């Protein structure tokens, strides 16, 4: 978001998520492309299994 002076303003968020991209797939984001395709994401990590009670 641009302020009246032309500098960017950032609003802090406490509920931001983080994603990891495959190597080289950050280029489209650096060109300000608005989408992240599934092919840019690595396979999901296995969920931690819970021990039975």
Buried (B, 14 or more C-beta within 10 A) or exposed (E): EEEEEEEEEEEEEEEEEEEEBEEEBEEBEEEEEEEBEEEBEEEEEEEEEEEEE
